[in-house]
Amino acid sequence: MSEKCAIVTGGTSGIGLAAARALRDQGFKVYVVSRRPFTEKGLHHVCADVSDEKQCLAAVREICQRGGEPELLINNAGFGISGAAEFTELSDAKKQMDVNFFGAVNMTKAVLPEFRKRGGGRIVNVSSVAAPAAIPFQAFYSATKAAINDYTAALANELRPYGITVTAVQPGDIATGFTAAREKSFAGDDVYQGRISKSVRKMEHDEQNGMDPAKAGAYVAKIAMKKHPKPLYTIGFSYKTICVLLKLLPCRFANWMIGKLYA
């Protein structure tokens, strides 16, 4: 029987690393894909920039050449930007979409021929509660995660006949290095009467007091190993409740509440 093989993008820190460790502990041979060198006992590394389609194809090809027969892909690579949508440089917004959304698209396209060849596979896309709860001054980050959710739902139906399952997992606030790595812009803060900096401080406080990434990563790994996953999961009871309320409440009222918190 061949060894179970998983690929985790953005698996060198935070949720991705925790998920990679959890899968390793469950007997998977785990390949971590990232731009920078990485070493950890029991994990294998392949260098690639997920925003580059050719590098993604080369990474999957290298994994196969190294004896891996991938049956699971976790698309976790991503980063955050914050600032007023009006003052965000278009190049920064496009970079956000290239990594957070098209990075998942590139890796998915690279593994699908291998999944069909082996008669099935699993794809887990790491989304965010910021998808249903679009956060002011994180407009482009929220947009990338909303795109992930719709892409996941559509892809799940396209790939079902091939035994390939696709699901998205929405974390809320997680205490990781993601906060420090966020690319922040306070351009126009005077125009917005200090609301940009106030919103970012609120966000970062919530994140740093958020869930342990090990718990979030273990949850992602658990969903990844389900035989018949749903198209969408949310991590944590409080965030599940928020997502349900956002569906039930009138749109205007739900958006007003988010604005009171972050705008």
Secondary structure, DSSP 4 states (H G I P E B T S, - for coil): -PPPEEEEETTTSHHHHHHHHHHHHTT-EEEEEESS---BTTEEEEE--TT-HHHHHHHHHHHHHTT----EEEE-----EES-GGGS-HHHHHHHHHHHTHHHHHHHHHHHHHHHHHT-EEEEEE--TTTTSPPTT-HHHHHHHHHHHHHHHHHHHHHGGGTEEEEEEE---B-STHHHH-EE--TTTTTTTTHHHHHHHHHHHHHHTSB-HHHHHHHHHHHHT-SS--SEEESSHHHHHHHHHHHHS-HHHHHHHHHHHH-
